[in-house]
């Protein structure tokens, strides 16, 4: 695969890069290994100073970083600005909290002194996706570096300038040379990096296929992995819901990042009692979205990241329609627009048992299902191989507790938008992956939890 910046709005190749040779990759691993020997001895105070500086750089040059994201993968510029700000937030969060999260924990035993100590592992390889090209990296890098690890980034091949910009930010912030490196390489080089005994763990955000491949390579060498994979998140609307608020939030939840988000609301599951009203509200909100140049601040929907993604999404939609689904809105690529544009689309009359009902649609396509009651809603919500997030809308406290307890997902949001937050652990179950990012659980993933007993 070419490592290049191809503007998804115009199809123009803006820049291309040579993939690192095997020798260059080995040099990078050697540099990281050498850097870790000294870096692991730095204090939390010193690491925090560097991490605070990274946050400052992100905020100072926010417009430049946002522009790179929009040019490389089509994210609306206003969303890209928000993404940079969120990266600064996670940097400050771990700069503030790392010493507390990783402090020794005393435990009373038969020893004179016994405790749990959290110590860094070493080199952690991060294989990251293009859809949130700054946020996905910083939510790995901030806790990993604050824990005393060093990072190697294999970013998606269509966002090389984002990868290089992130490495530069971390170096500008003062982190020592080799503590964080972006490797411009193809996916077929990942297994060899994991096989290197100096690399101690790996994390991946991406498709279930990519996750399975990484986990297999790491398992062969008994190395820790964290996987954040796909999702087909349910958005459940019950009879007591605030329908207007649900429709507004549901539109945002489905269209965020041009619909290219693992935790986007993809399957709208609505009880019959309010289905007609909610459908009309959702249609109105989708109709009002502005499609256009992602660099314009009033644009809601920009192009999909690549032409292949556009084609794959359309194939899924056409397959659904051929199997009996109805497109209430959209349903075909916008061929009158240059670039990878797909319109906001709502599909209904989808058989819950069909293959497409259980797939992930990575673009601005909502599937709308009608159910008779909460029992059927929960059953349909769980009728998917994924289990990342779920949003459910009801004012009934008993219904809320059932939804929280019975939905199979890594996160359940009641009357709100599913989102990642540095203060809360993030991750999934089933084919959506394992392990957690963010919060105290995220920083504990890549440390040696060491038992210490002294007498």
Secondary structure, DSSP 8 states (H G I E B T S, - for coil): --EEEE-TTT--EEEEE----HHHHHHHHHHHHHHHHHHTTS-HHHHHHHHHHHHHHHHHTHHHHHHHHHHHH---HHHHHHHHHHHHHHHHHHHHHHHHHTS-EE--SSSSEEEEEEEE-SEEEEE--STTTTHHHHHHHHHHHHTT-EEEEE--TT-HHHHHHHHHHHHHTT--TTSEEE----GGGHHHHHHSTTEEEEEEES-HHHHHHHHHHHHHTT-EEEEE----EEEEE-TTS-HHHHHHHHHHHHHGGGG--TTSEEEEEEEHHHHHHHHHHHHHHHHT--BS-TTSTT-SB---S-HHHHHHHHHHHHHHHHTT-EEEE--SB-TTSSSS-B--EEEES--TTSSGGGS---SSEEEEEEESSHHHHHHHHT-SSEESEEEEE-S-HHHHHHHHHHS-SSEEEESS-----TTS-B--EETTEES-BSHHHHHHTTEEEEEEEE-
